[in-house]
Amino acid sequence: MFETLSKAPGDKILALMGEFAADPRQDKIDLGVGVYKDENGVTPIMSAVKKAEETMLAAAKTKTYLGMAGNKGFGAAVLDLVLAGSVERDWVRIAQAPGGTGSLWVLMQLVNRARPGATVWVSDPTWPNHPPIVHNAGLEVATYPYFDAETRGVKFEEMLACLDALGKDDVVLLHGCCHNPTGANLTNAQWDAVAASLARTGALPLIDLAYLGFGDGLAEDAYGTRKVAASVPEAMVAFSGSKNFGLYRERIGAAILVARDGAMADIANSQMLAGIRASYSQPPDHGAEIIRTILEDKTLRAEWEAELDATRARMIRLRAKLAEAIRQRSNANDFDFIAEHRGMFSLLGLPGETVDHLKVTNGIYMIGDSRINVAGIPEDRVGVLADALIAAIK
């Protein structure tokens, strides 16, 4: 049977990780892989997470199954974190899933049960894994305008015009905050306009909330998600705990659906759970219990929020330092947008040959479209990075 297969194309980000690991140069810089790194180049375990795990270990009494919806305490805590009462609770259902990617998969499977072959509109550009997930769920992909390569901002008028032309059989995949790969985000006023458009057209919003707390703050980053969910009769949110809790390998996320009333929520939830049962049956508990323990404990939650604040502040500081270093050396403001963007990523707008040159000549690794992970910038070598970028684009 396997002779009918051809080799699948490799994942470019994973391949870049392999290249970086194999590079013997001691001064190499990894701006590629999308994980947070501290000043030592390590993806740390938060102290709140370690304390939560200690509490869990002492209290654990069983390893039995959770059920298809997962850890109920986790679900309640995440709904409060994400929606904060912006939607009538009886209209909302949540299911734990394996990471943000698993959450997207669960929700897109639900879409295909409701509207087989529906079109999912994604931003141009978007996270490279969005289109494959859409296709594998049996849905179609289309794009709406988003990033302006000249201004390095959002093409909002073009975006809104596209959204205004959609209908009730369309799904709009929105980045809740910290847009990946561009780092260019909607303002609150623009979120208001998007919410109003979706309410008019009946298109279904699916919000990918992978970086809550990595932009401007927990409440600030949740504004768009809460505004949209409160403005439309139906919505979906894919939440990830990978970044804001540093739980990458625990694969913890949540699929959230908002229906027009409680009865409809029950029906949609039954189909969502049926899809889960037919795929991975039930989720693992460790990551969910970590998040539940932190969010339900006032002391641990305060410690986690302080750590998250420090993480966010460091990325903002790195953005400002790199933009300033480039401006000082080039006497131009062409890269000031780096300081204006938020989240882990910015899209530099460099051609592929320049990206390759930086890798070969300087040991500076970034994704082929010139997306950089700001958290990967060594703070004591910002000037070195700025010099290399300027020299490469001359």
Secondary structure as UniProt FT lines:
FT   HELIX           2..4
FT   HELIX           12..22
FT   TURN            26..27
FT   STRAND          29..30
FT   TURN            39..40
FT   HELIX           47..59
FT   TURN            68..69
FT   HELIX           72..82
FT   TURN            83..85
FT   HELIX           89..91
FT   STRAND          92..98
FT   HELIX           99..114
FT   TURN            116..117
FT   STRAND          119..124
FT   TURN            128..129
FT   HELIX           130..136
FT   TURN            137..138
FT   STRAND          140..145
FT   TURN            149..151
FT   HELIX           156..164
FT   TURN            168..169
FT   STRAND          170..175
FT   TURN            180..182
FT   HELIX           188..201
FT   STRAND          204..209
FT   TURN            212..213
FT   HELIX           218..231
FT   STRAND          235..240
FT   TURN            242..246
FT   HELIX           248..250
FT   STRAND          252..258
FT   HELIX           262..277
FT   TURN            278..280
FT   HELIX           286..296
FT   HELIX           298..330
FT   TURN            334..336
FT   HELIX           337..340
FT   STRAND          345..347
FT   HELIX           352..362
FT   STRAND          364..365
FT   TURN            368..369
FT   STRAND          371..373
FT   HELIX           374..376
FT   HELIX           379..381
FT   HELIX           382..393
//
